[in-house]
Amino acid sequence: LEAVGVNNTYLYQFTHLPPFCPWPDGQRFCCNYTCHGDEIPYVFFDSGAGFPWTFTGPDAALAQAMSAYWASFAAYGDPNQYNALGGGAQWPAYRAASDTNMNLGWPLATVTGLK
């Protein structure tokens, strides 16, 4: 994408094992693993469990950071705008040369070598 002038690309990997299983019966095999889509409850700060279930501890901190990243990206095209106000980890724009991406686990970290 950089070759055609797209510079606001952000790459992530979600590695946090949720404390609940958000999957329906046909996909329960993902319950003890981090699967594609497990990040969605964190993005929307919603466990999907019955009220009044809430995120606590590291799950709440991760959900807060992730929801701020996504809202900031939607509003500004940059996931760092809202988190910069609270001192959150800076999510670098993806560049092929550095291959740096955000590891959305807890604690948040930037890493290289996403497979």
N, C-alpha and C positions, 0 to 999 in steps of 0.2 A: 503494500500500500504506500509505503514511503516514496517509491519510485514515481507514483502518479500524484504526489503532493498531499496525501492524506496523513496528517500528523497527529490526529487526536484519536488514536487507537489505544485501547487499554486492555491488557490481557490479564486474566486471573485464573487461579486454580482454587477450588474450594476443597479443603482437606479436613474440615472439622466434622467429627462424628456427632450427629444430633443426639440429644438425650431421649428422644422420642422417635417413633417410626411413623413418618408421614405417608407411607405407601399403602395403597389398598391391598386386599388379600392376594390378588394375582401378581403383585410385585413385592411381596414380603421378603424376597431374597436380598433386597437392598437394606434391610433393617440393621444389619451389623457392619455395614460398609458405608463409605461415602460415595453415593451414586449421583449421576447427572440429575439435576433438579432438586437435590437436597438443600441447595442454597436459597431457594425461593421463599420459604418461611422466614428466613433471616432478612432477605431484601425487604419484605413487607412487614417485618416485625410481628409475625403471626404464626404461631405454632400449628394452627389448624386443629388443635385439640379443643375439646369442649371448654367453655367458659367456666371458671376463671383461670385456666391454666396460663401461666406467663413464663417467659424466659427469666432465668435467674443467673447470677454469677457471670462466668465467662460467656455463656450463651447470650445474655442480655447485652453485654459489652460488644460482642461480635455483631449482634443484630442491630444495635444502635449505629455502629460504624458502617455496616453494610447499607442500611437504609439511607444514611447520610450520603454515602458514595453514589448510590443510584439516583437519589433525588438531585444531587448536585450535578451529576452528569446530564440528567434530563433537562435541568434548568440552564446550565452553563456550558455543556459540552466538555466539562472537566470534572472528574469525580472528587477533586481535592478542595473545591471552594468551601463547602460546609465543614469538612473535617479540619481545614486549616484554622478555622475559628476556634475549634476546641483542642487544637494541638494533636490531632490524629495523625496516624502514619500517612505519609505522602505516597500516593500511587503514581509511579512514573509512567509516562506515555511509552508505549511499546516501540522499541527500535530493534531491528534485526541484529544490528552489530553488538548490542549489549545483551539482548534476549532477556531483559529484566521484566518480571511480572509480579503481581501481588498474590501472595499466598494468603487466602482468606481462611485462616485457621486461627487459633488463639494461642499466643499473641500474634497479631498481624506482623507480616514480614515481607520484604521484597526478596525474590529468589531468581535464579536463572535456571535454564535447562528444563523447561516444562516439557513433559513427554505425553 
